[in-house]
Amino acid sequence: MKKHNFNAGPSILPREVIEDTAKAILDFNGIGLSLMEISHRSKDFQPVVDEAVALFKEILNIPDGYSVIFLGGGASLEFCMVPYNFLEKKAAYLNTGTWAKKAMKEAKAFGEVVEVASSADANYTFIPKGYTVPADVDYFHITTNNTIFGTEIKHDIDVNVPVIADMSSDIFSRPVDVSKYICIYGGAQKNLAPAGVTFVIVKNDALGKVTRHIPTMLNYQTHIDGGSMFNTPPVVPIYSALLTLRWIKAQGGVKEMERRAIERADMLYSEIDRNKLFVGTAAPEDRSRMNLCFVMAPEYKELEADFQKFATERGMVGIKGHRSVGGFRASCYNAMPKESVQALIDCMREFEKLH
Ligand SMILES: *Cc1c(COP(=O)(O)O)cnc(C)c1O
């Protein structure tokens, strides 16, 4: 049976990325050695990092004066590296969910943290608006896509302070005006690569402004100077990321990724809204295109386990909602074909007919 992969992360990647990674693990570029058993500093691997950085800059149209680095530690380590490198006195955070909260918690160890707004009281079903960011903060931190709660800031915001964004789960799903940010980071395992590599885009002249001592490995400058090679980087995930970047470019870039994301989201949200058995959990204007969350309508609540089973039997994978929301979450990252979204919709319709 064909599996439709709606996993939230690690998650679906283009099939050719997986196949070409597998080939490189057996024999990298025909050199007779595995990608896993050669030096990261070798003449065979260096071009991988160089091309990945170049494609990152090309596809996202990153202006001069920014660096792209690949690190270990996941987005969770960035929750700490960001304030280490940028927080001198005070930072502002928008509390839009579990990940935003974790980022805020780490920042509190480094200075004053202002929570400018929060949707915690509504179980993070919407993105707060109309808030004021204090003018004297070192930066304003946002989580553009809230993977767990299915809300998304789908545009670049305008504020008068430097912006830093966790884009773990929506990077490369739309064009981004990178010049509006001093730092964009994310774990690659949602939309780019297998787990193990973190990407960070940093504005070079935003660094070096904090007075504290930064441990070598936690200092972005170390990794910029070292070209992501200060220590051994996660070579296999970086190679897969390169393959995904080539794939994105060949498909038509982030504009095309955005078009597909909108198409998939329109298809599935229309069905959620039409089908009497289901209701969406996020405020319509803030609905995520990447993680589409829905629950059983109150009068059909007892059918939740039945639908889970029904869908699983028809090849749907990973649609169980996160425990903090319940119900269902269909994650539709870049590599998700619309045929899989249609298969889920067919399931929802068939199930509705039975009830
Ligand atoms: C998955 C996720 C994280 C955590 O990433 P790790 O790489 O596991 O640390 C952080 N932020 C967002 C928005 C995520 O989706």
The ligand as an SDF file (V2000), in Angstrom:
LIG
                    3D

 15 15  0  0  0  0  0  0  0  0999 V2000
   11.0310   21.0680   15.5090 C   0  0  0  0  0  0  0  0  0  0  0  0
   11.1350   22.4740   15.9320 C   0  0  0  0  0  0  0  0  0  0  0  0
   12.1080   22.9130   16.8530 C   0  0  0  0  0  0  0  0  0  0  0  0
   13.0520   21.9730   17.5380 C   0  0  0  0  0  0  0  0  0  0  0  0
   14.0120   21.5300   16.6850 O   0  0  0  0  0  0  0  0  0  0  0  0
   15.2030   20.5690   17.1610 P   0  0  0  0  0  0  0  0  0  0  0  0
   16.0630   20.5670   15.9510 O   0  0  0  0  0  0  0  0  0  0  0  0
   14.5890   19.2490   17.4860 O   0  0  0  0  0  0  0  0  0  0  0  0
   15.8460   21.1830   18.3480 O   0  0  0  0  0  0  0  0  0  0  0  0
   12.1570   24.2630   17.1390 C   0  0  0  0  0  0  0  0  0  0  0  0
   11.3170   25.1350   16.5800 N   0  0  0  0  0  0  0  0  0  0  0  0
   10.3700   24.7550   15.7030 C   0  0  0  0  0  0  0  0  0  0  0  0
    9.4640   25.7730   15.0850 C   0  0  0  0  0  0  0  0  0  0  0  0
   10.2510   23.4120   15.3480 C   0  0  0  0  0  0  0  0  0  0  0  0
    9.3130   23.0260   14.4720 O   0  0  0  0  0  0  0  0  0  0  0  0
  1  2  1  0
  2  3  1  0
  2 14  2  0
  3  4  1  0
  3 10  2  0
  4  5  1  0
  5  6  1  0
  6  7  2  0
  6  8  1  0
  6  9  1  0
 10 11  1  0
 11 12  2  0
 12 13  1  0
 12 14  1  0
 14 15  1  0
M  END
$$$$
